[in-house]
């Protein structure tokens, strides 16, 4: 990533702020699911599935950021 350009730096900062907020709310959502779910094994299964999908999407968005900032 070339962050010497101010536009690239601004794009990277906005990406990291949004990714941080989305990650915080995802962790909070998984906590709520695990804490207040009626069935703990089902909640754990859904939380693991969501975590896997979330990490795949986060990885893809990071790859897109790297391709934009070349």
Residue pairs with C-beta under 8 A, 6 or more apart in sequence:
1 8
1 12
1 65
1 66
1 69
1 70
2 8
2 69
2 70
3 9
3 12
3 69
8 69
11 65
11 68
11 69
12 65
12 69
15 61
15 65
19 58
19 61
19 62
22 58
23 58
26 50
26 51
26 54
29 50
30 47
30 50
30 51
33 43
33 46
33 47
34 40
34 43
34 44
34 47
37 43
37 46
